[in-house]
């Protein structure tokens, strides 16, 4: 018999062996196909993995798990894909194991699979969805939107966060590291903060940016000092994000650095970020800076100045801020002035009152996020909450206002907010009732 015919017959035998093993995987306690195949027959093992994946179900995961140690990277990739597709809680341990692989594609797929368990559908929008292979390397495109975060009542398992943190600080590629840093932020993974801080030292701007945003989402003020060295970074996106994070984490020790950036930079985006960060940390020494920029020609600088004055809560600024609120023609600076006036005690809900203006802008797709952020901060004051509760029951209140206020109270409410939110969960509009129910869950998690 010729050597070529021998090879053909041997291939047929391999295919028949693989299909016979696949046909009854659950009925027999046989060793997985990897054990039955010659060690160099990676294609047959990969095919077996795909067939197992098609069978689906959590009971298949232990069989797929064995392939995560396969010597062939293509087989391991197929195993990770199948485990991600199954996507049950039993997938988590296997995906955590896959995070330790030295292949960047496997790390990326495992990362997105872990997030997908907590945010169903994430694999369709995350980096996995855009992966393209070019020779021996892979490329993917990060989405521009990076505001996703799980609800407070959802808690990711610590071992999941730790595995993602290890990739963020030392993954097999920069794409894998950046993707893992984004994942940590989505899961609010405090356990991975040391890895995120290490990732800030990367030479890759995307990794640094994703680590900064993740730190912002986690909101642990102890991370503030680790960011200061990036306040003068040459990459505008990194610099502005570092400035924003410094303000959100309220690192008062960085005030002089931020003032230097504000004074020296000729980049308007950077100047806006610096003033807004300073506005997050009200300090009497900054009063003159806020007043100076309140009449600036740039909308963003006027906005930051009003925020700063509002957080200082100096009664002598009330008339100045009322004039700014009444005369301002641009929405964002006017929202900022409204926020400042409510902080100074203007808590009425009349048609032209600043608090009503903030609530009304929950109806705007463009400014809903800005209004919601201001209301979240203001609603920490019990008197402001008492002014808002009647708005949940008013005849003219809109669906967007109800759902927006539910999100606000879920974050900033206290025990007094439980009853109004429970009433909202009984609303006749299904979208409103779902928002109310979700808010109750998040508030109770926050109160624990």
Secondary structure by P-SEA (a helix, b strand, c coil): ccaaaaaaaaaaaaaaaaaaaaccccccccccccccccccaaaaaaaaaaaaaaaccccaaaaaaaacccccaaaaaaaaaaaaaaccccaaaaaaaacccccaaaaaaaaaaaaaaaccccccccccccccccccbbbbbbbccccccccccccccaaaaaaaaaaaaccccaaaaaaaaaaaaaaccccaaaaaaaaaacccaaaaaaaaaaaaaacccccccccccccccccaaaaaaaaaaaaaaccccaaaaaaaaaaccccaaaaaaaaaaaaacccccaaaaaaaacccccaaaaaaaaaaaaaaccccaaaaaaaaaaaccccaaaaaaaaaaaaacccccccccaaaaaaaaccccccaaaaaaaaaaaaccaaaaaaaccccccccccaaaaaaaaaaaaacccccaaaaaaaaaacccaaaaaaaaaaaaaaaaaac
